[in-house]
Amino acid sequence: MAIYTKEEARQIMEKALSFSTADACVINMGGSESGNIRYARNTVSTSGHRSNQTMSVEASYGKRSGTATVDEFDEESLKSVVRRAEELAKLSPENPEFMAPLGPQTYDESITFVEATANIKPEFRAEVAAKSINPASEKEVTAAGFLDDSSGFRAMLNSNGLFAYNKSTNVDFTVTMRTNDGTGSGWVSRDFNDVNKFNPEEAAKVAIDKAVMSREARAIEPGKYTVILEPAASADLLRNMSGAFNARTADEGRSFMSKDDGTKMGEKIVDERVNVWSDPLHPDVPTSTWNGEGMPLKKMKWIENGVVKNLAYSRYWAGQKGVDAVPFPSNFIMEGGDATREELIKSTKRGILVTRLWYIRSVDPQTLLYTGLTRDGTFYIENGEIKYPVKNFRFNESPIIMLNNLEALGEQVRMNGNLIPYMKVRDFTFTSLSDAV
């Protein structure tokens, strides 16, 4: 087994640290056990299990650092990896932004580990595949999916007395459903720390229904439309927006948060209904309570009532600016409303329902303008009903403009470890059509 308890990990890392002669030494250790199943053309193609463990040692002399890794933890291997890191450090140039390792920290107890997820067996993975493949076959639809579950740990120890440990589990599932005539496509994604929250039948049904509904899509004129964005459609745009909450790039004039006389801290940048925060102890999207430097992670507001409340400061940049360091968010939580997807559709006189966006690329980082394509189920709405599927669009849009054009917020959904609501947005810009299904 590649998963070590807190005490087991600490003992191994302390052993490695005892061999260090560097001015500073930081040791990171991790391990995981994971299983997977993959299927395509309504047939399982691969299944497997992985067991991995690793240790990295960063040794520093002054501002010169070197890193070496190893995946065996006997005494000779530990001596060797420390010695190699120190040899590399002595050969390295100085890093002008070097920061000494943190001292001891206090962390909240994380809630990222669920025993049921750690105990997933191959039989369960096979059942998940069957619950996609069998209903797909009955609907003349072809399923292609992937389920990956994992449990693992990571730990950190340094020469200044810091020790941190976290244990976690996760299950990730995606499936694409294509109609056998090749004209319809549906897709769904689910991820949880707790497998008990995962309903494979529900997920498969969503994707199958989208595939069947999207047969023989019609072409309509590109332009500005009211859109209902499912969480998968807006998640990547919002995640890209969160990258702008970097104090250094803002101070240096390199991001949307930059101004001629400073940053947009304290300014209203989006609709007042927008509230965004991060929280490692949120029960639906828990994360580790410490980051890669060993800094404690706490609940943090980023946007409150449309106003920028915080920017993230690395330890180095905080030192340059004479402020406290603010860790980057470990998750992204956007407040939603009570409306269901169906209620948002019913309230729409004319618009487009978007399942998801993909192939997203930056056009202008100063305005956060992005381009990309819709995919796997795009539908025309008229008088509160889905009328017919439409061909996919290319879009040009900024999440800032999008969040200033909000009409309604719906229920939150977990998406890639974040909580994103359904959104109804006016004047979303589609620039051209795509023939891809």
N, C-alpha and C positions, 0 to 999 in steps of 0.2 A: 504493500500500500504506500502511495506517495503522499498521504495526508498525515501530518504530524500534529500532535497535540501542542498546546501552548508551551508546556514544560519541555517536551521533547525538542521542539524547535529552538527554544532558548538554550538548552544545553549544547546543542550542536553549534549554534552560532557563537556562544561564548567560547567554545573550544577553538573555533576558527579565529576569533578575535584575540585569543591568547597568543597566537603566533605572529601578530602584527607588530611591527616596529615603526610604522609610519606615524606622522604627526596626528593624523586623523584616519579613522577607518569606519566605513559604513557597510553593513552586510544586509542584503535582502535575500530572503529565502521563500520559496513557494512550491506548491505541489497540487496536483489535481488528479481526480479519477473521473473519466467521462465516457459516455456511450452515445452511439448514434445509429440512426437508420435512415437510408435514402431510398426513394422509389421514383420511378419514372415509367411512362407508358403503362400505368396501372400494374406495375410489377416491382417488387423490391429488388434493388440492384446491389446495394452494399449495406452492411451493418458492421459495427466494430466497437472496440473499447480501447481507450488510451489511458496510460498511466505515466505521468510526467512529474519530475522533481528537478529543481534547479536552485543554485545559489550564486549570487553575484557579489563580488567584493570590490569596493571602491577604496583605494588607498590614496592618501594625499600627503604630499610634502610641501608645506607652504600652499601656494596656489596651483601646484602641479598635481594632477590626478591621473590615475590609471584604473581600469576596471577589467576584471577577469571573471569567468564563470566556470562552474563545474556542476556535474549532476551525480557525483558520488561523494559520500560524506564520511568516509573513513579518515583516519588521522593523516595519512600520507597525502590524500587528495586535498584535505583542508590546508595542510601546510603548503602544498604546491600552488593552490589557487591564490592564497595570500601572497606568496612570494612572487608570483607572476604579476599580480596587480601592482605590487610595489616596484618591480622592475619597470613596468610600463609608466608608472608615475614619474620615475626619475628621468625617463626619456621624453616626457611630454612638455610642451610649452606651458607657460603660465596662463591660467584662465583669469582675465581681469574681473570677471563677475563671480568668482568663486565665493561660496558661502560656507562657513564652518558648519559642521553638523549641529543640529538642535540638541539641547539637553533633555532631561526627562520631561515627559508630557502626561497629562491626564486625559483619558478618552472615555466617552460614553460607551456603554456596552452595545454592540451592534445587534441587529435582528435579521441578519442576512442568511442565516443557516436554518434550513428546514430538513428534519430527518427524513421525511417521506420522499423528498426529492433526491437525497443522497442514496436512498434505497431502491431507486428505479432499477428494474430488471429488464433483460432482453424481451421477455414475454410482453411487458407493458409497451415497449416500443413497437413490437409487431402488431399489437392491438390498435395502436394509434394509426399505423399505416393502413390496416384493414378498414378502419372507420373512415378513411378517406377514399380508398380504392373501391370498396364495395358500393357505396352510394353513387360514386362517380360513374361506375360501369352501368348502373341502372338508369342513369340519365344520359347515356351516350356521351359521356365526358371523360377525358383522360387526365389523370392526376399525376403530378410530379411534386414531391415534397421532401422535406428534410427535418428530422427531429434530433436535437442534440441536448443532452442533459449532463450536468457536471456538478461536482462538489470539490471544494478545494480550500486552501489556506494561503495566506501570505504573512510574512513576518519581517520585522526590521529591528536591527540592533546596531548601535554605534558606540564609538569610543568615548562619547560624552555622556553615556548613561541612559540614552533613550532605548526603550523597547516597546514595540507595538505588534499586535497579533490580530488577525481577523480570519474567520471561517465563513464560507458562503456556499450557496447552492444556486443553480439556475437551470431553467429549462427553456429552450428556444425552439419554436416551430414555425415553419413557413410552408405553404402549399400553393401551387399554381394549378388551376383547372382550365383546360382547353376543350372546347366542344370538338367532337370528332370530325366535323366538317371544316374546322380550322377558322371559323369566323367569329368565335366568341372566346373571351378569356376572363377569368376571375382569379383573385388572389387574396390571401389572408396571412397575417402574421400574429403570433401570440408569444409572449415571454413572461415568465414568472419566476420568483424565488421559490414559491410554494406550488408544487405540482397539483395539489388539491384544488387549486383555482383554475386549472386548465381543463377545458371541455372540448375534446377533439371532435366530437360529433357536431357541436355548434360551429366550430371553426370550419370544418369541411363544408357544412351546409352554406355558410356565407359565401365561400369561394365558388361552390357549384352554382348557386343561384345567380351570382354575378356573371358567371360564364354563360349560362343559358340565356339570361336577360340581354347580354351584349352581342348576341348573334346578329349578323348583317347590319352593322352600324351604318348610319347615314352621315353624309358630309353636311355640315352647316358652316356658315360663314364665321371666320375668326372675328374677334373683336372684344369689347369689354362686356363681361357678363357677371351677373350675380352668381356666386358659386357656393355650394355646400362642400366644404373640405372635410373629408373623413380624417381622423387623426394621423393616419399613415401619409396622407397627402401634405399635411402642414408640418409634420415632425422635423423633416430635414431642413426646411426653411427656417423654422424656429431655432433649431440647433445651430445653424450657421449664424443666426442673429446673436445667439448667446456668446459666440466667439468675439463679438465686438465689445463685450464687457471686460476688456483687457485694458487696465489703466495705462500700461506702458505704450501700447500702440495708439491709444487716445492722446496721451501727453505728447507723443512724437508726431502727431498729425497724420497718422496712417490709417485711421479707421472712421467709421460712421460716428463714433462718439467724440471725434475731434472737433474743436472750434478754434477760430483764430486767436481767441484769448483764453483758451483752456480746454475744458471738456464739457460734456452735456450733463454732468452730474447735477441732480436736482431739477432738471428740466423735464417737462412733459413732452414725450416723444410719440406716444400712441394714445389710442382711445382710453378714457378713464376707467373703463371696465376691465382693462388688462392688468392683472396681478400675476407676477412671476416670482417664484422663490425656489430655493433648493433646501432639502432636508434629508440628511442621511438616515433619520429614524422614522420617515414616513412609512406606515405599514404596507402600503401598496407598492412602493418603489424604494425599499431600503438599500443603502450602500454601506461600505466601510465607513467608519467614523474617523479615519485619518487618511491623509494623502501620501503621495510618493516621497515627500520630504519628511513625513512624520508629523505634519501639522494637524492639530485636531480640526475636524469638520463639524460645524454646527448649522442649525437652520439659519438661512440668510435670505433677506429680501433683495431682489434685483430690480424689479419694477413694481411700484405700488400706485394704484389708481392712475396708471399711465406715466408715472414719473420715475426717472432713474434714481434708485436709492443707493446703489453700491457699484463699484468697479472692483475687479480682482487685481490685487497687487502681489506679485511674487515677492519673496523675501528680499531679493536684491533690489528690486525697484522701490519697494517700501523704504528700504534703507536710504536710497538716493533721495527720496522725497520726504523723509522724516516722518513717515506715518506707519501705522501698524500694518503688517501683512494681512491680506484678505485672500484666503485660498480660492481657487477656481471651483465652480460648482461641481458636485459629483453626480447630480441629477438635475432635471429641468421639470418644474411643476408649474403648469399654468392653470389658474382658476377657471372653472367652467360654469355652466348654468344647469338648469333642470331639464331643458328640452332634449327630447330624444331625436335621433336621426329622422324618424318618420314625422315628428312634429315640425322639424325644420323644413322638410320637404313640403308639408301641407301649407306652410306659411309663405311659400315661394310662388309668385305669379309666373315668373319666367326665369329660368336659370339652368345651371349645369351642376350635376353631382359628380365629384371627382373621388375615385377610390384611392389613387396614390400618384405621386410624382416620382420621376427617376431621371437619371443622367443629368443631374443638376450641376450647373457650372456658374462660376462667378462672372459677371459682366463688369461691375463697377463696385469695388469694395467701399468707396466713399459713400455711396448711397445704398449699399447692400442690395444691388440689383442682381437678380439671378435669372438664368434661363434653364429650361428643361422640358420634359414631355410628360403628358398624362399617360396612364397605362392601366390595363387590367380592369376595365369597367368604367366608362365615362358615359353619362346619361343626360338627356335633355328633359327638363322639368317644365311643365306648363300647368297653370291653375292648380297647383298643389299636388300634382301627380307626375310620376315618371312616365313619360310618353314613349320614348324610344331610345335606343343606344345611339351614340354619335361617335364618329371617328376621333381618334386622339388628336390633341392639340400640342403645339409648342407654345410655351408661355414665356413672357418676360415680366417679372414681378419682384418687388421688394417686400420682405416681411414687415418692414416699417410701414409702407403704404398699405399693405394688407391689414395690418392691425389698426390703422387709422380709418379703414373703411368697414369696420365691423358692423354687422346688423344684428347678429345674435350669437350667443355662446351656448353650446350644448353640453352634454354629459362628458366627463373625463374618461379617457381610456388609456391604459398602460401601453406604451409603444417604445420598444428598445430601452427599457429602464427608465422612461420618463412618463409623466402624466400630461396628456394633451387632450383638449376638448374638441368636440365637433365645432366647426365654425361656419357661420354664414357671412359671406363677405361680398360687398358690391364692387363693381367695376374692376374685376380681376381681368388681367390683360392676356388674351390668347392671340398670338401673332400669325400663326399659320397652321395648316393641317398636317397630320402624319398618317400614312396608310398602314403603319404597323398595328397589329391587333393588340 
